[in-house]
Amino acid sequence: MTDEHGPTPPKRVVEVLSESAQPGKIYNAAAREARKEAERTKAKDAIYSALSRWVGETVHQDVAIPMVRDGKRIGTMQQTILGQGREVDDIVAASKLMKASELRKLRDDYNRISKRAVQLADGLTSLDPADLFKLGAAPRNATYDTDTKVIRAIGIIPSLLISLPELLAALEQQTNYLEKKLDTSGAALGRSKNEAAHGVALRLAKLYARVTGKRPTYSEGPNGLSGEYTPALRSVFDALGWKTVSLKSPAEAAISQITDEDLQPYVNALSYGLLSYPLE
C-alpha cells in the first residue's frame, strides 16, 4: 500500500510502532506480516500453476487467463475495467482472517457508500431531462475497452441508474450478513479460518468452472487426491499455511454452489461486476 509520501507499512506494524518501543514485539509483528505476504504470493503461484494445467498452456499474472472448451482455446478472461488477474487476487483475498473490529469498519463503510449512492441517484433524477442529456452527450476520448463501449452504447446516465439499484441491493445484502455475524456469540473472533477456507474454495471453484466449462468435483480417497479441482485446492490451502485444514467441507460446499451461469464463457459486462470475456 502507498500514499502520497510513499509506501505505508502494514497495519499491524503501525499499531505496534504506535505503542511504547518494544524491539521484540516490533520484530515479531513485522515477521508475521512478511510471512503472510509470502504465503499469499505462494498461493497465487499455486493458482496460476493450476490454471496452466487446466488450459494446457502457461498462465501467469501478466497475461489474460485463457478459457477452454473440449481442449480448445476459445477466448480469454480479459478485465478491462477492474484490472488483469482480478480473479486470482479475489481468491487470495478470501483467505484473510478478519477481526470483529475490521468487520465493523467494513459494515460502516458499506453504510456510507449506500448513503452516497442514494444521494447520487436522487441528485441525477432531480435534474432536468435536458441537463441529464447534456451530461450523457458530453464528448469523451475514444476507447477500445469492451466494457466502456457497452456502457456508452447504453448511455452513461441510463447505465448508472440501472446499476445503482443493483449496487444498493448488494450493499444491503452484505451489510445484513455482517450485522448477523457481529451479533453471533463468536463475533469477537471475526472471520474464522473455516469461513475463509470456504471462501477460497468457492472462488477457486467458480474460476475453474468459468475457465473450463466443467463442474468441479471433490475427489479424495485412500490413494490421495485426483481430478483437477481438488489437488489445486489442496495446493492453495498448503501455500496459505492451512496444511491441517480439511478439504471435504469447503470443497463440497463450493461445488454445490456452482450454477449453470458459472459454466458460461461469456458474461455480459453489466450483469457480472463490469467484467466481460471476449471470445476469439
N, C-alpha and C positions, 0 to 999 in steps of 0.2 A: 504494500500500500504506500502511496506517496501523497504529498500535499505540495503547496507552493514552495515549501522550504526543503523539499527533498523527501527521501524515504522515511516513513514513520515506523517505529519499532512495533512488534506485536503487542496486543493489548495486555497480555499477562506480564510482559516485561515492563510496560509503562506502570502498571499497578504496583509492581514490586519496587520500581525506582522511586515512586512517589512516597514510599514509606521510609523509615529510618534505614540508613545504609547497613545492609547485611550481605556481604560478598557471597556467602554460601547460598543464600536464598536467591540472589540475583542470578548467580551461575546456574542454579537448578532450573529456574524459570526459563532462562534463555535456552538451556539444553532441551527442555521439554518442547519448546516451540520449534527448535531446529529438528527434533525427532519427528514431530507431527508433519512438518513440511516435507521431510524426506519420505515419510510414509505416503503422503498424498502424491508425491511425484512417482513413487513406485507403483501406486495404484493406477495412475494414468498410463504408465508404461504397460501395465498388465492389460488394461482395456484396449490399447492400441495393438498389442500383440494378439489379443483375441479377435479384434476386427480384421487383422491381416489374415488370420486363419479362416474366418468366416467368408471373406470375399475372395481369397486366393491371390491377393497382391499386398504389397507392403503399404501400410497405412500409418501415417504419423501426423502430428499436430499441425504441420504446415500444409497439408493437402486436404481437399474435400473428401469426406467419407463416402466411399462408393456404395451403391446399392446393387444387389444381385438377385436374379430370379432364375432358378434352374441352372445355376452355374454361369450365367451370362450377366455381364455388367450392363445395367440399364440406365444408370444415372448417378448423380451424387447428391448428398445431403448438404447442399450449399446453404449457408445462412448469411444473407447479405445485410441484414439489419443488426442482428444480435451478435454477430461475430462467428468466425470459424471454430469448429470443435466445441461448441457450447454443450452438446450432448455429453461429452466426456467430462467436462467441468461440472455439469449438473450431477452426474453420478457421484463424483468425489465430494461435492458439496453436501450431498445427503448423508455423508459419513460423520458430519460434525456433530459432536455431543453438545447440546445447549443447556446452559443453566437456566433456572427459573427466572432469574433477572434478565437474561437475554430473551427469553420468551415474552416477558412483559414488555420489553423495549420493542420487539417485533410487532406485538399486538398494538402498541401505541403508534408505531409508525404506520401500520395499516389503517388505523383510525384517522390519522392525519391525512393520509393520501385519499381516503374516501371522502373526507370533507372537502378537500381541494378539487376532487373530481366533480363533486356535486356543484361546487361554485363555478367551475369551468362550464359545465353543461348549462347551468342557469344563465351564466353570462352570455353564452352563444345564442341560446334560444330567446333571450331578451332583445337581441339586435334586430334591426330592421332587415327583412329579407334581402334588400338591395345591398346592404352593407355586408351581409354574410356572403353574398355572391362575389363581391369585390375581394373578400379575403380568399375565397377559393380560386379566383381567377388571377390572383397576383402572379407575375412572371417568376419562373424558377429555373435554375440551371438544369441542363439535360442530365438524365440519369440512365444507367444501363442495368440498375438493380431491378430484378423481377418484382420484389415486394413493393418497392416505391412506385413502379409503373402501375401495379394493380390498384394501389391506393389512389393514385392520381386519376386513373380511369374512372373509378367510382366517384371521386371527388374528395378532397381533403376534409371538408366540413362534414359531409354525409358519413364518411368513414369513421371520423372521430365520434360522431353522435351514435353511430351503430356500435362502436367498440366500447364506449364509456359504460353503458349498462352491463356489458359482459365483464368489464373490469370491476365494477362495483359489486356484482354478484360473486366474483371470485374473492374479492377482498372480504366480503361479509362471511363467506364460507370459511376462509382461513382464520378470520378473527374469532368466529364461533368455535372453531376447533381449538384455538389457543386458549380461549376462555375456559372451555371444558377441561383442557389439560391442566391449567393452572388451578382449577377447582378440585382436582383429584388429590387424594391423600399423599401421593408421591410427587406433588408439584415441586418440592424443593430439589428434586433430582433433575428437573428439566427433561430434556430429551435423552432417553436411555440408549445404551448400546444396542439393545434389542430392537428398538424403534428405528435407530439409524441403520441397522443391518437390513431391516425390511425395506427401508427407503432405497438403499443401494441396490438391493436385489430387484426391486420393481423397475427402477430406471434402467438397469442393465438389461432386463428382460424386454422392455419396450424398445431399447436400441437394437437388440438382436432381432426382434420381430420386424422392425422397420427396414433394417439393412438386408435381411434375408427373405422376408415374406413368409417365414415359418414360425410356428408357435414354439417357444422354448419348452424344454422338458427337463424334469428333475430325474437324474439317473445316478444313483449312488448305491453300491452293493458291496458284497464281500470282496470283489475283485477291484474295488476302487471306483473312481468316477468315470463316467462315459458321457457321450453326447458332445454337444458344442457349448451349450449354455452353462451346465453345471461346473465343468472344470474351470471355465472363465470366471465364474462367481467365486470359486474357491481361491483362485489366484488373486483376485481383487481383495477378498477378505484377508488373506495372508499378508498382502502388501500393506494393508491398513493396520496390521498388528493384531488381527482378530483370528488368530490361529485356532483358538479354542471355541469359537462361535460355530454352532451347528448350521449347516446349510438347509436342512429339511424344512423347517417352518418358514424362513424368509423366502426360499425358492418356491415352495408350493403356494404361498400366499401371492407372490408376484405373478406366477403363471396363471393363477385363477383370475387375475385382473386384466389379462391381455384380451383386447377386443378385436373385432374384425377390422376396425379402423386402424388399429396399430399395425396391421399387416400390409396396409396400402402404401405404395411407393410415393404417391403424391398427396400432399395435404395443402389445401388452399391457405394462402397466407393469412387471411382474416379469420380462419377457423381454428388455427393451431398456433397461437402465440406469435404471429407475424413471421412464421417460417415458411419457406416454400422450397420444394425439392424438384428442380427442373429435370425432366427426362432427356436422355440423349437420343 
